[in-house]
Amino acid sequence: ATTFGTLTLKRGMTTSFDLWNWFNQTLLDPRLRAETKVVVYAADGATVRAIFLLKRCLPLKLKAPPLNARDGMVAIEEMQIAYEALELQPPEGT
């Protein structure tokens, strides 16, 4: 049996609608999959600690930020994806 991992990504809302476009494309074609890299940085924001390669990804859930201007909070998008394979790629020089 095949098992799938899941990953939840969160980011401040941007002017890019790439995640929304991908989510909508998979609704139109459920066979559509993607590959991605998740890069983990050190506290300095520049040093790469690890790179995870995720294969055959499929978005499971896309959550929009609350539409409440009173809070003054940063709008956070959240996406949960499933992936079929995970590979660790050490940063260069290690």
NUMIGU-697512 format. One record per residue (C-alpha): residue in one letter; x, y, z. Coordinates in steps of 0.02 Angstrom, whole numbers. Last residue first. Layout:
NUMIGU-697512
<node rest="A" xx="X" yy="Y" zz="Z"/>
...
This chain:
NUMIGU-697512
<node rest="T" xx="1398" yy="985" zz="196"/>
<node rest="G" xx="1460" yy="1117" zz="71"/>
<node rest="E" xx="1296" yy="1137" zz="-20"/>
<node rest="P" xx="1142" yy="1108" zz="87"/>
<node rest="P" xx="1089" yy="928" zz="118"/>
<node rest="Q" xx="948" yy="866" zz="6"/>
<node rest="L" xx="820" yy="766" zz="106"/>
<node rest="E" xx="694" yy="670" zz="0"/>
<node rest="L" xx="508" yy="654" zz="27"/>
<node rest="A" xx="393" yy="550" zz="-83"/>
<node rest="E" xx="206" yy="538" zz="-114"/>
<node rest="Y" xx="157" yy="712" zz="-57"/>
<node rest="A" xx="-3" yy="779" zz="19"/>
<node rest="I" xx="-30" yy="966" zz="36"/>
<node rest="Q" xx="-111" yy="1078" zz="167"/>
<node rest="M" xx="-118" yy="1261" zz="124"/>
<node rest="E" xx="-134" yy="1410" zz="241"/>
<node rest="E" xx="-145" yy="1594" zz="196"/>
<node rest="I" xx="-107" yy="1720" zz="334"/>
<node rest="A" xx="-171" yy="1900" zz="334"/>
<node rest="V" xx="-63" yy="2002" zz="454"/>
<node rest="M" xx="-165" yy="2064" zz="600"/>
<node rest="G" xx="-243" yy="2237" zz="615"/>
<node rest="D" xx="-390" yy="2156" zz="704"/>
<node rest="R" xx="-522" yy="2271" zz="631"/>
<node rest="A" xx="-496" yy="2225" zz="448"/>
<node rest="N" xx="-582" yy="2056" zz="467"/>
<node rest="L" xx="-587" yy="1943" zz="315"/>
<node rest="P" xx="-509" yy="1793" zz="400"/>
<node rest="P" xx="-363" yy="1724" zz="299"/>
<node rest="A" xx="-403" yy="1599" zz="162"/>
<node rest="K" xx="-379" yy="1413" zz="191"/>
<node rest="L" xx="-326" yy="1294" zz="54"/>
<node rest="K" xx="-347" yy="1108" zz="83"/>
<node rest="L" xx="-285" yy="949" zz="1"/>
<node rest="P" xx="-158" yy="1015" zz="-124"/>
<node rest="L" xx="-72" yy="873" zz="-218"/>
<node rest="C" xx="115" yy="844" zz="-222"/>
<node rest="R" xx="197" yy="713" zz="-332"/>
<node rest="K" xx="370" yy="735" zz="-256"/>
<node rest="L" xx="430" yy="837" zz="-108"/>
<node rest="L" xx="613" yy="886" zz="-101"/>
<node rest="F" xx="668" yy="945" zz="71"/>
<node rest="I" xx="813" yy="1067" zz="83"/>
<node rest="A" xx="909" yy="1087" zz="244"/>
<node rest="R" xx="1005" yy="1216" zz="348"/>
<node rest="V" xx="1019" yy="1357" zz="221"/>
<node rest="T" xx="1103" yy="1511" zz="295"/>
<node rest="A" xx="1018" yy="1674" zz="247"/>
<node rest="G" xx="876" yy="1706" zz="370"/>
<node rest="D" xx="998" yy="1730" zz="516"/>
<node rest="A" xx="891" yy="1609" zz="618"/>
<node rest="A" xx="943" yy="1466" zz="505"/>
<node rest="Y" xx="844" yy="1429" zz="347"/>
<node rest="V" xx="739" yy="1277" zz="298"/>
<node rest="V" xx="702" yy="1263" zz="112"/>
<node rest="V" xx="548" yy="1168" zz="55"/>
<node rest="K" xx="568" yy="1112" zz="-124"/>
<node rest="T" xx="425" yy="1070" zz="-240"/>
<node rest="E" xx="356" yy="943" zz="-362"/>
<node rest="A" xx="181" yy="952" zz="-433"/>
<node rest="R" xx="35" yy="838" zz="-472"/>
<node rest="L" xx="-115" yy="849" zz="-590"/>
<node rest="R" xx="-222" yy="692" zz="-597"/>
<node rest="P" xx="-371" yy="783" zz="-518"/>
<node rest="D" xx="-385" yy="896" zz="-672"/>
<node rest="L" xx="-511" yy="1039" zz="-649"/>
<node rest="L" xx="-498" yy="1034" zz="-459"/>
<node rest="T" xx="-310" yy="1017" zz="-476"/>
<node rest="Q" xx="-306" yy="1178" zz="-578"/>
<node rest="N" xx="-403" yy="1270" zz="-441"/>
<node rest="F" xx="-275" yy="1223" zz="-307"/>
<node rest="W" xx="-131" yy="1272" zz="-421"/>
<node rest="N" xx="-210" yy="1442" zz="-458"/>
<node rest="W" xx="-243" yy="1473" zz="-273"/>
<node rest="L" xx="-63" yy="1430" zz="-229"/>
<node rest="D" xx="5" yy="1542" zz="-368"/>
<node rest="F" xx="-106" yy="1692" zz="-324"/>
<node rest="S" xx="40" yy="1809" zz="-297"/>
<node rest="T" xx="8" yy="1981" zz="-221"/>
<node rest="T" xx="53" yy="1910" zz="-52"/>
<node rest="M" xx="-40" yy="1844" zz="100"/>
<node rest="G" xx="78" yy="1801" zz="242"/>
<node rest="R" xx="127" yy="1620" zz="232"/>
<node rest="K" xx="77" yy="1453" zz="303"/>
<node rest="L" xx="118" yy="1280" zz="236"/>
<node rest="T" xx="46" yy="1120" zz="307"/>
<node rest="L" xx="130" yy="958" zz="254"/>
<node rest="T" xx="57" yy="786" zz="229"/>
<node rest="G" xx="141" yy="620" zz="198"/>
<node rest="F" xx="66" yy="487" zz="88"/>
<node rest="T" xx="65" yy="300" zz="106"/>
<node rest="T" xx="57" yy="175" zz="-37"/>
<node rest="A" xx="0" yy="0" zz="0"/>
